[in-house]
Amino acid sequence: MNSVIHSHHRIWQKRGLALAFTALCVPVSIATAGLAGYRLNFTPSEPIGLWRIQPLDRPARGGDLIFICPPERPDMERAAQRGYIRSGLCPGGYAPLIKRVAAVAGQQVEIKQTVLVEGIPLPNSRLAPIDGEGRSLTPYAGGVVRDGFVFLHSDFKGSYDSRYFGPLPVEGILGLAKEVLTFAP
């Protein structure tokens, strides 16, 4: 009987060690992947899954799909509180956004029922007056994108992008967003 109890005890010890090892390895692996430029995307603005940040050795241009850190400012804090922006390793504790560059410095952005860049409507850019929780959304006023900024967009209907928060500073760009292992829900 003692040998049976001792055997069960050893099995549970081994399982406990395996669980502890796994609990330690998972965060270390995630941190290592993050340092290597890999990121997990859990938002539907772009396909869900594993992405890689590819260094950008030129200025961002229209059409680039980028990772960008949101700046530390009150509207981003409110966005984080509402759950539009996840927590992460960017300044302010935000996760980087994956968005497409829709306009660069010097380009005119008009905000109407949809977004127009240089008079051309962006696909899937209809503005929503409220979010999914019934809270009001205030659109960006529009204007010419200033030097050192980019206007960002996602084709996802419910995306929180520059339609609402305006252009973001290019200094927050981490690089191009490249899919590694993703799926579209």
Salt bridges, closest charged atoms under 4 A:
ASP64 OD2 - ARG58 NH1 2.77
ASP75 OD1 - ARG73 NE 2.70
GLU110 OE1 - LYS112 NZ 3.57
ASP131 OD2 - ARG135 NE 2.72
ASP155 OD1 - HIS153 NE2 3.52
ASP161 OD2 - HIS153 ND1 3.47
ASP161 OD1 - ARG163 NE 2.80
